[in-house]
């Protein structure tokens, strides 16, 4: 079996196509933040999974990109949305598979390269990401939200139990979200007033007599 290779791609920045302008893209590396540990009786070290390393991406443009320049200094960590669309083809079957990577973040570095008359120009823009979603052939294969703790791989929500325990159940796969108090439960008893409870749909009152 031969793997499907990237035959062509496009990059969209906030829905604007950069076809013919973006010349290369370095997708973010997905790396586990590990910490080596060896306890008594262990034969060697193992790595503890402490989450993910920072997501970083670099896009290369063939020249002046004013639209990207105007996005520098964005206050929000998810203020810029980029979408990579790639066509991957198998030279064995001829079949073409669509792969899409949707990310949100902000630009941290813009390198306009060297300036010399008669030479080619190239701009490189590095961005840190707070959200990433890979969709292959219409199926969401990976979704990461650094702010909500969402981490879905192959349809399996890796952090669902952890988010449930800490009350962060407002995060749902594929970009969904609950309300401001979504998924929070519990409450507190106030002498003379009763118990003020918080449920998934908001506040509720139970009078303790």
Secondary structure, 3 states (H helix, E strand, C coil): CCCEEEEEEEEEECCEECCCCEEEEECCCCCEEEEEECCCCCCCCEEEEEEECCEEEEEEECCCCHHHHCCCCCCCCCCEEEEEEEEEEECCCCCEEEEEEEEEEEEEEEECCCCCCCCCCCEEEEEEEEEEEEEECCEEEEEEECCCCEEEECCEECCHHHHHHHCCCCECCCCCECCCCCCCCEEEEECCCEEEEEECCEEEEECCC
